[in-house]
């Protein structure tokens, strides 16, 4: 059986020694059922080195305990814990499935004032747009009023940002 890694490259089957090394690299967490990765982490995902190449550990877990990963498929987490390698928490999906799963579970990009980068509120945005629509102000006046850059105001007014309002 061949298996795919995080770059969708085919590599040979892991040996018994590789599987043992993998199994020594996580710790089961009783309360969650997650198998928490203990070694290298990259971008919140566990990484496992095999034949000099690093692969995402959850993908290796899927391959070892479940099946091969078809070309182009992603390995998604039911538990939403990127460092979990419990095969019972993993399932295959497309890139679109991954984005849908992320959105349904509220892990998507936060918009508006919920974003940690927001400098104005939804009410401010509505106010700016109404004021600008009346023709009584300019981008630069609004920028001074709200303490923002003129380009930021332009993006808000033209709905390049804050599109959801």
C-alpha positions as CSV (number, residue, x, y, z in Angstrom):
1,X,0.0,0.0,0.0
2,X,1.2,3.5,-0.8
3,X,0.3,6.5,1.2
4,X,0.3,10.3,0.7
5,X,1.9,12.9,2.9
6,X,1.2,16.6,3.4
7,X,2.5,17.4,0.0
8,X,0.5,14.6,-1.7
9,X,3.8,12.7,-2.5
10,X,3.7,9.0,-2.5
11,X,6.0,7.4,-0.1
12,X,6.5,3.7,1.0
13,X,4.7,2.1,3.9
14,X,6.0,3.0,7.3
15,X,7.9,0.2,9.0
16,X,7.0,-1.3,12.3
17,X,9.8,0.8,13.8
18,X,8.3,4.0,12.2
19,X,4.8,3.1,13.6
20,X,6.3,2.5,17.1
21,X,8.1,5.9,16.9
22,X,4.8,7.5,15.9
23,X,3.0,5.9,18.8
24,X,5.6,7.1,21.2
25,X,5.0,10.7,20.0
26,X,1.4,11.3,21.3
27,X,-0.4,11.1,24.6
28,X,-4.1,10.1,24.9
29,X,-6.1,12.7,26.8
30,X,-8.9,10.9,28.7
31,X,-11.4,13.7,29.0
32,X,-11.5,14.6,25.3
33,X,-10.4,11.3,23.7
34,X,-7.8,13.3,21.7
35,X,-4.4,11.8,21.1
36,X,-2.3,15.0,21.7
37,X,0.9,15.2,19.6
38,X,4.0,15.7,21.8
39,X,6.7,16.4,19.2
40,X,7.2,19.1,16.6
41,X,4.3,21.5,15.9
42,X,4.0,23.7,12.8
43,X,1.1,26.0,12.4
44,X,-0.8,24.2,15.3
45,X,-0.4,20.8,13.5
46,X,1.8,18.0,14.7
47,X,4.6,17.1,12.4
48,X,6.2,13.6,11.9
49,X,9.5,13.1,10.1
50,X,9.7,10.0,7.9
51,X,12.6,9.3,5.6
52,X,13.9,12.9,6.0
53,X,10.6,14.5,5.1
54,X,8.1,16.1,7.5
55,X,4.5,15.2,7.2
56,X,1.5,16.4,9.2
57,X,1.0,13.9,12.0
58,X,-2.7,13.6,11.7
59,X,-2.3,12.6,8.0
60,X,0.2,9.9,9.1
61,X,-2.3,8.7,11.7
62,X,-5.0,8.4,9.2
63,X,-2.8,6.4,6.9
64,X,-1.5,4.1,9.7
65,X,-4.8,3.4,11.3
66,X,-7.4,3.8,8.6
67,X,-6.5,3.9,4.9
68,X,-4.5,5.7,2.2
69,X,-5.4,9.3,1.4
70,X,-6.6,9.8,-2.2
71,X,-4.8,12.5,-4.1
72,X,-6.1,16.0,-3.3
73,X,-8.0,14.9,-0.2
74,X,-7.7,16.6,3.2
75,X,-7.8,14.9,6.6
76,X,-10.2,16.9,8.8
77,X,-10.7,16.8,12.6
78,X,-14.1,16.1,14.2
79,X,-12.6,17.4,17.5
80,X,-11.2,20.7,16.0
81,X,-7.9,20.1,17.7
82,X,-5.2,20.4,15.1
83,X,-2.6,18.6,17.2
84,X,-4.9,15.5,17.7
85,X,-3.9,12.4,15.9
86,X,-6.7,10.1,17.1
87,X,-7.9,8.3,14.0
88,X,-11.4,8.2,15.4
89,X,-11.4,12.0,15.3
90,X,-10.2,12.1,11.7
91,X,-12.2,12.0,8.4
92,X,-11.5,12.7,4.7
93,X,-12.9,15.7,2.9
94,X,-12.2,18.0,0.0
95,X,-10.9,21.6,0.4
96,X,-14.5,22.7,0.1
97,X,-15.6,20.3,2.9
98,X,-12.8,21.7,5.1
99,X,-14.0,25.3,4.6
100,X,-17.6,24.3,5.2
101,X,-16.7,22.4,8.3
102,X,-14.7,25.4,9.5
103,X,-17.6,27.8,8.9
104,X,-20.2,25.6,10.5
105,X,-18.1,25.2,13.6
106,X,-17.5,29.0,13.8
107,X,-13.7,28.8,13.1
108,X,-13.9,30.9,10.0
109,X,-12.6,34.4,9.8
110,X,-14.4,36.7,12.2
111,X,-16.0,39.7,10.6
112,X,-16.8,43.2,11.8
113,X,-16.3,44.3,15.4
114,X,-15.8,40.6,16.5
115,X,-12.5,40.7,14.7
116,X,-9.5,41.5,17.0
117,X,-8.3,44.0,14.4
118,X,-11.6,46.0,14.2
119,X,-11.1,49.7,14.9
120,X,-14.7,50.7,14.6
121,X,-18.1,49.2,15.5
122,X,-20.9,48.2,13.1
123,X,-22.8,51.3,14.3
124,X,-19.8,53.5,13.2
125,X,-19.7,51.8,9.8
126,X,-23.5,52.4,9.2
127,X,-23.1,56.0,10.4
128,X,-20.1,56.6,8.1
129,X,-22.0,55.3,5.1
130,X,-25.1,57.2,5.8
131,X,-23.2,60.5,6.4
132,X,-21.2,59.9,3.2
133,X,-24.3,59.1,1.2
134,X,-25.9,62.4,2.2
135,X,-22.9,64.2,0.6
136,X,-22.1,66.3,3.6
137,X,-18.7,64.8,4.2
138,X,-15.6,63.4,2.5
139,X,-13.3,60.5,3.1
140,X,-10.7,62.7,4.8
141,X,-13.2,64.3,7.1
142,X,-14.5,60.9,8.2
143,X,-11.0,59.7,8.6
144,X,-10.2,62.6,11.0
145,X,-13.5,62.1,12.8
146,X,-12.9,58.4,13.4
147,X,-9.1,58.5,13.7
148,X,-8.6,56.2,10.7
149,X,-6.6,56.5,7.5
150,X,-8.4,57.9,4.4
151,X,-7.9,54.6,2.5
152,X,-9.6,52.7,5.4
153,X,-12.6,55.0,5.2
154,X,-12.8,54.6,1.4
155,X,-12.7,50.8,1.8
156,X,-15.5,50.9,4.3
157,X,-17.7,53.2,2.2
158,X,-17.1,51.2,-1.0
159,X,-17.7,48.0,0.9
160,X,-14.3,46.5,0.2
161,X,-14.3,45.9,3.9
162,X,-17.3,45.5,6.2
163,X,-19.1,43.9,3.2
164,X,-21.6,42.1,5.5
165,X,-23.2,45.4,6.5
